[in-house]
Amino acid sequence: MNDTTININSGLKERWETFKNLNPNKRIKDAAEELEVSELELLSTMCGDSVIRLQPRFKEILTEIKSLGKVMALTRNEYCVHEVKGVYKNPIFKDDNLGLFLGEIDLRFFFKSLA
C-alpha cells in the first residue's frame, strides 16, 4: 500500500481527534463506523505520530518479529475476537508467496494477497 491508494479527507483528522476527546473509551472499530470511514482511514490520520505505515517487505519484517518477545495476536470481525499470546518464532518461508509460524502462535501468510 502506498500514499496514493488512500485519499484522506482533510477534515478527518480533526473529526477523529474531536471524536476521541468526546468518546475516550470507544474502540477505533466503533469510531470508524460512527464516522462512516474505515479503520485504515482513521489510522492513516496518525501516520508519523503514533502509527507507522509498513513497507511491503514482509519476509524481512517477519524474520525480525521474534525480537518483540511475547505479544498478543488479535484477530476480530463483527462477530468474534480471537486473542493468542505467545512468541512468533521459527518462521518458514516457501517460495515468494507463503510464510508460516508454527508454535504458540500459528499463523500463515499468503504474501501476494498482502501487497
C-alpha positions as CSV (number, residue, x, y, z in Angstrom):
1,M,0.0,0.0,0.0
2,N,1.3,3.5,-0.7
3,D,0.1,7.0,-0.1
4,T,-1.7,7.2,-3.4
5,T,-4.1,4.3,-2.5
6,I,-5.7,6.2,0.4
7,N,-7.4,9.5,-0.1
8,I,-7.6,11.1,3.4
9,N,-10.3,13.6,3.9
10,S,-8.6,16.8,5.0
11,G,-11.1,17.2,7.8
12,L,-11.0,13.6,9.0
13,K,-8.0,14.1,11.4
14,E,-9.8,16.9,13.1
15,R,-13.1,14.9,13.3
16,W,-11.2,11.9,14.7
17,E,-9.5,14.0,17.3
18,T,-12.8,15.5,18.4
19,F,-14.4,12.1,18.5
20,K,-11.6,10.7,20.7
21,N,-11.9,13.6,23.1
22,L,-15.6,13.2,23.4
23,N,-15.5,9.3,23.5
24,P,-12.2,8.3,25.1
25,N,-13.3,4.7,25.7
26,K,-14.6,3.9,22.2
27,R,-12.7,1.4,20.2
28,I,-11.4,2.5,16.8
29,K,-13.7,-0.1,15.1
30,D,-16.7,1.6,16.6
31,A,-15.4,5.1,15.9
32,A,-14.8,4.3,12.3
33,E,-18.4,3.0,12.0
34,E,-19.8,6.1,13.6
35,L,-17.6,8.4,11.5
36,E,-18.5,6.4,8.4
37,V,-14.9,5.7,7.4
38,S,-12.7,2.7,7.6
39,E,-10.3,1.9,10.5
40,L,-7.5,2.3,8.0
41,E,-8.5,5.8,7.2
42,L,-8.5,6.7,10.9
43,L,-5.1,5.1,11.4
44,S,-3.8,6.9,8.4
45,T,-4.5,10.2,10.0
46,M,-1.9,9.3,12.7
47,C,0.9,8.2,10.4
48,G,4.1,9.8,11.6
49,D,2.8,10.3,15.1
50,S,1.7,7.0,16.7
51,V,1.3,4.9,13.5
52,I,4.0,3.6,11.2
53,R,2.9,2.5,7.7
54,L,4.8,-0.7,7.0
55,Q,6.5,-1.2,3.7
56,P,5.7,-4.4,1.9
57,R,8.9,-6.1,3.0
58,F,7.1,-8.9,4.7
59,K,9.8,-11.5,4.9
60,E,12.2,-9.0,6.4
61,I,9.7,-7.8,9.0
62,L,8.5,-11.4,9.9
63,T,12.1,-12.6,10.3
64,E,12.7,-10.0,12.9
65,I,9.3,-10.2,14.7
66,K,10.6,-12.7,17.3
67,S,12.7,-9.8,18.7
68,L,9.5,-8.4,20.1
69,G,9.2,-11.3,22.6
70,K,5.8,-12.3,23.9
71,V,3.0,-10.5,22.1
72,M,-0.7,-10.8,21.6
73,A,-2.0,-11.8,18.2
74,L,-5.5,-10.5,17.8
75,T,-8.0,-11.3,15.0
76,R,-11.5,-10.0,15.0
77,N,-14.6,-9.4,13.0
78,E,-18.0,-8.1,13.9
79,Y,-18.9,-11.5,15.4
80,C,-15.9,-12.5,17.5
81,V,-12.5,-11.7,18.8
82,H,-9.7,-14.2,19.0
83,E,-6.6,-13.5,21.1
84,V,-3.5,-15.6,21.4
85,K,-0.4,-14.7,23.4
86,G,3.0,-16.1,22.6
87,V,6.2,-15.6,20.7
88,Y,6.5,-15.6,16.9
89,K,9.4,-17.9,16.3
90,N,11.0,-20.1,13.6
91,P,9.4,-18.6,10.5
92,I,9.2,-20.8,7.5
93,F,9.0,-19.3,4.0
94,K,8.0,-21.3,1.0
95,D,8.7,-19.6,-2.4
96,D,7.6,-15.9,-2.7
97,N,4.0,-16.5,-1.5
98,L,3.8,-18.5,1.7
99,G,5.0,-17.7,5.2
100,L,4.4,-19.8,8.3
101,F,4.8,-19.6,12.1
102,L,4.1,-22.8,13.8
103,G,4.1,-22.7,17.6
104,E,2.3,-20.8,20.3
105,I,1.1,-18.5,17.6
106,D,0.1,-20.5,14.5
107,L,0.0,-18.1,11.6
108,R,0.0,-18.5,7.8
109,F,0.6,-15.7,5.3
110,F,0.0,-15.5,1.6
111,F,2.1,-12.6,0.7
112,K,0.6,-11.9,-2.7
113,S,-2.7,-11.1,-1.1
114,L,-1.0,-8.5,1.2
115,A,0.8,-6.3,-1.3
